[in-house]
Amino acid sequence: MAWNACEDAAMRQAVELARRGLGLVEPNPMVGAVVIAADGHTIVGTGWHERYGGPHAEVGALATAGGAARGGTLIVTLEPCCHRGQTPPCTEAIMAAGIARVVVGAGDPFAAVAGRGIAALRAAGIVVEVGLRAAETTRLIAPFSRLVTANRPWVIAKWAMTLDGHVAPPRGADRWISSAESRELVHALRGRCDAIAVGIGTALADDPLLTARPPGPRTPLRVVLDGAARLPTDSRLVRSIAAAPLLVAAGPTAPADRIAALEQAGCEVWRSDLEDREARLAELLAELGRRRLTNLIVEGGPEVLGSFATLDAIDEVWAFVAPTLLGGDTAPAVTGHGRAATALARSIEVEEVSHPGGDVLLRGLVRRG
């Protein structure tokens, strides 16, 4: 399919508009839309999905275009919805506006739409074309796609390490491996995600807060993978429950008195009856998916990251490499075993390489298959 330069530019603009909804629209997808007048080159309306429960991108773009939308083209990053959810179907608004042609970036993977929106528009006599800037528009909805197709959050593995592989400084040394600028990026990432997970080892060793500072558009659920429910009730995680919720993921051997103490302190304790650690983790991911949490950051140590890798459950990587050498015994940032751990090492599609504060940030996607 060939699209003209104006349509291509309009889709680029729609993608950028959609990104303004990052952290504000989840569990919905980010969507942007642009209306081109009937003359084929004048942009008369723009919109994006600004917040969960608010008007969709198409409705916003059509509203700004007004009567100038009639006979024109709607450029939209995602297939218009045809069902009634938080808002009325976008397909009805498109028909009512008199749009003659719709150019869609990516199809909607949500089962209630999944081609039905396109079919409804075509049945109404509207020309629909699909696939303009497909790679960009599909990437835009990747976390949403993972949630609605796999029923689990999009998992972002984050770690910082030295050039020689250390992921924690020696006892008594500076607490931080990465730069202040790198840590600012991590706080911004936290502030637009739904949950942050660490293992009990990290919780005991670092006594972290796991909050976004300054706060972002979302307040992430803090999750501690704590099979034996060992998290101290005087830890900073527990003492800061009023600022951010805390879930302790316990296993079948967790003592009843420890669970009771954590619950009395205000924690939510989620308990699995499964003995196997990876099986419990898979069950927890399904629970987070049931709660419609879209983006999960894993900030745990090598064993926790390795468990996610073994499950083949890592979708995106943020690896901060500091230009320092510590020497001594080293361990990889991600341990694990079997096919998934091997696949992780050879299947990162790099999306960004930057240098915050002298570190190197490598951000990319884990490609499967």
Sequence and secondary structure as in RCSB ss.txt:
>XXXX:A:sequence
MAWNACEDAAMRQAVELARRGLGLVEPNPMVGAVVIAADGHTIVGTGWHERYGGPHAEVGALATAGGAARGGTLI
VTLEPCCHRGQTPPCTEAIMAAGIARVVVGAGDPFAAVAGRGIAALRAAGIVVEVGLRAAETTRLIAPFSRLVTA
NRPWVIAKWAMTLDGHVAPPRGADRWISSAESRELVHALRGRCDAIAVGIGTALADDPLLTARPPGPRTPLRVVL
DGAARLPTDSRLVRSIAAAPLLVAAGPTAPADRIAALEQAGCEVWRSDLEDREARLAELLAELGRRRLTNLIVEG
GPEVLGSFATLDAIDEVWAFVAPTLLGGDTAPAVTGHGRAATALARSIEVEEVSHPGGDVLLRGLVRRG
>XXXX:A:secstr
    HHHHHHHHHHHHHHGGGTTTSTTS   EEEEE TTSS EEEEEE  STTS  HHHHHHHHHGGGGTT EEE
EEE    S SSS  HHHHHHHHT  EEEEEE   STTTTTHHHHHHHHTT EEEE TTHHHHHHHTHHHHHHHHH
SS EEEEEEEEETT  SS  TTS S SS HHHHHHHHHHHTTSSEEEEEHHHHHHH      SS  SS  EEEEE
 TT    TTSHHHHTTTTS EEEEE TT  HHHHHHHHHTT EEEE    SHHHHHHHHHHHHHHTT  EEEE  
 HHHHHHHHHTT   EEEEEEES    S    SS   HHHHHHHHH EEEEEEE GGG EEEEEEE   
